[in-house]
Amino acid sequence: MLYESLLLLGVLSVAFMLPHLALGMGAGIVLPGPVLLIHVFLVMGIYFVWYWRHGGQTLAMQTWKLKLVSAEGGEAGLGRLCLRYCLSWPSLLFYGAGLLWALLDRDGQFLHDRLAGTRIVSVAQPTTTSTQPPAGT
C-alpha cells in the first residue's frame, strides 16, 4: 500500500496541477472542498479501475506480482471493479477495518474483495527445479 500511495501521489499531482492550479492562478477561482474530494475520488477511481480492467494489476501490484481476479478466478468485470473501488473507501476509512478483516478471513481476503466478488492472487513465476545432475558430473 505504501508503494501504491507513492505512485498515486504522482497521479494526483498531475491531476491537480492541470485544472486546479490553472483555475487558481489563472482565473483566481478556488473550488470548494467537496468538489476537490469528488475530483480525488474520480481520479483515483479511474486510475485503479483502468489498471484492474487492463491486466488486473496496478503498477504496484505488478512489482509485487499480485493480480486482481474475480472470486471464481477469471477476469473481473467492470461492475465488480467499480464496486470494489467504492467499497475500498469505507474499508480504509473505518480505521482499516476492511483490511484487518483479512486476518480473520478464511482465504486472507479483504472485506471489500469479499463483498465485491474479487480476490487478490499471487502471479509469481514458480521456480523450476531440474532433475538433471549439474553438467560436468
C-alpha positions as CSV (number, residue, x, y, z in Angstrom):
1,M,0.0,0.0,0.0
2,L,2.9,2.3,0.7
3,Y,4.3,1.8,-2.8
4,E,0.8,2.3,-4.3
5,S,0.5,5.6,-2.3
6,L,3.7,6.9,-3.8
7,L,2.5,6.2,-7.3
8,L,-0.8,7.8,-6.5
9,L,1.0,10.9,-5.3
10,G,2.3,11.4,-8.8
11,V,-1.0,10.7,-10.4
12,L,-2.8,13.2,-8.1
13,S,-0.1,15.8,-8.6
14,V,-0.7,15.8,-12.3
15,A,-4.5,15.7,-11.9
16,F,-4.4,18.7,-9.6
17,M,-1.9,20.8,-11.4
18,L,-3.9,20.9,-14.6
19,P,-7.3,22.1,-13.6
20,H,-6.9,23.5,-10.1
21,L,-3.6,25.4,-10.5
22,A,-4.8,26.8,-13.8
23,L,-8.1,27.9,-12.3
24,G,-6.5,29.2,-9.1
25,M,-3.5,31.1,-10.6
26,G,-5.0,31.9,-14.0
27,A,-8.6,32.9,-13.0
28,G,-8.4,33.3,-9.2
29,I,-11.0,30.6,-8.7
30,V,-10.7,28.2,-5.8
31,L,-13.0,25.3,-5.9
32,P,-14.8,24.3,-2.7
33,G,-13.6,21.3,-0.6
34,P,-16.4,18.9,-1.7
35,V,-15.6,19.4,-5.3
36,L,-11.9,18.7,-4.6
37,L,-12.9,15.5,-2.8
38,I,-15.1,14.3,-5.6
39,H,-12.2,15.1,-8.0
40,V,-9.8,12.9,-5.9
41,F,-12.3,10.1,-5.7
42,L,-12.8,10.1,-9.5
43,V,-9.2,10.4,-10.5
44,M,-8.2,7.6,-8.2
45,G,-11.1,5.5,-9.4
46,I,-10.1,6.0,-13.0
47,Y,-6.5,5.0,-12.1
48,F,-7.5,1.8,-10.2
49,V,-10.3,0.6,-12.4
50,W,-8.4,1.2,-15.6
51,Y,-5.4,-0.8,-14.4
52,W,-7.5,-3.5,-13.0
53,R,-9.5,-3.7,-16.2
54,H,-6.4,-3.9,-18.4
55,G,-4.5,-6.8,-16.9
56,G,-5.8,-6.9,-13.3
57,Q,-2.7,-5.1,-11.9
58,T,-1.8,-1.6,-11.0
59,L,1.9,-0.6,-11.3
60,A,2.5,-1.5,-7.6
61,M,0.7,-4.8,-8.0
62,Q,2.9,-5.7,-11.0
63,T,6.0,-5.0,-8.8
64,W,4.7,-7.3,-6.0
65,K,3.4,-9.9,-8.5
66,L,-0.2,-9.6,-7.4
67,K,-3.3,-9.7,-9.6
68,L,-6.9,-8.9,-9.0
69,V,-9.3,-11.5,-10.3
70,S,-13.0,-12.4,-9.8
71,A,-13.8,-14.7,-6.9
72,E,-14.0,-17.6,-9.5
73,G,-10.5,-16.8,-10.7
74,G,-11.4,-15.2,-14.0
75,E,-11.2,-11.7,-15.2
76,A,-13.3,-9.4,-13.0
77,G,-16.0,-7.4,-14.9
78,L,-16.2,-3.6,-14.9
79,G,-19.2,-3.6,-12.4
80,R,-17.2,-5.7,-9.9
81,L,-14.2,-3.5,-10.3
82,C,-16.2,-0.3,-9.7
83,L,-17.9,-1.9,-6.7
84,R,-14.6,-3.0,-5.3
85,Y,-13.2,0.5,-5.6
86,C,-16.2,2.1,-3.9
87,L,-16.2,-0.4,-1.1
88,S,-12.5,0.0,-0.5
89,W,-13.0,3.6,0.7
90,P,-15.0,2.7,3.8
91,S,-12.8,-0.4,4.2
92,L,-9.8,2.0,4.7
93,L,-11.6,5.0,6.3
94,F,-13.1,3.0,9.2
95,Y,-9.7,2.6,10.8
96,G,-8.6,0.0,8.2
97,A,-11.3,-2.5,9.5
98,G,-11.7,-3.9,6.0
99,L,-8.0,-4.6,5.8
100,L,-7.8,-6.1,9.2
101,W,-10.7,-8.4,8.1
102,A,-8.0,-10.3,6.1
103,L,-6.5,-11.5,9.4
104,L,-9.8,-13.3,10.2
105,D,-10.9,-14.3,6.6
106,R,-10.5,-18.0,5.8
107,D,-8.8,-17.0,2.5
108,G,-7.0,-14.0,3.8
109,Q,-9.1,-11.6,1.6
110,F,-10.0,-8.0,2.4
111,L,-13.6,-7.3,3.3
112,H,-14.2,-5.2,0.1
113,D,-12.9,-8.1,-2.0
114,R,-15.2,-10.5,-0.2
115,L,-18.2,-8.2,-0.8
116,A,-17.4,-7.3,-4.4
117,G,-16.7,-10.9,-5.5
118,T,-13.0,-10.3,-6.3
119,R,-9.7,-11.5,-4.8
120,I,-6.0,-10.8,-5.0
121,V,-3.8,-13.7,-6.1
122,S,-0.1,-14.1,-6.5
123,V,1.2,-14.4,-10.0
124,A,4.8,-15.2,-9.1
125,Q,6.5,-17.5,-11.5
126,P,7.1,-20.9,-9.9
127,T,10.7,-21.8,-9.6
128,T,11.6,-24.9,-11.6
129,T,13.9,-27.5,-10.2
130,S,15.9,-29.6,-12.5
131,T,16.1,-33.3,-12.0
132,Q,19.2,-33.4,-14.2
133,P,22.5,-33.6,-12.5
134,P,24.7,-30.5,-13.0
135,A,26.8,-30.5,-16.1
136,G,30.3,-32.0,-15.8
137,T,29.5,-34.5,-13.1
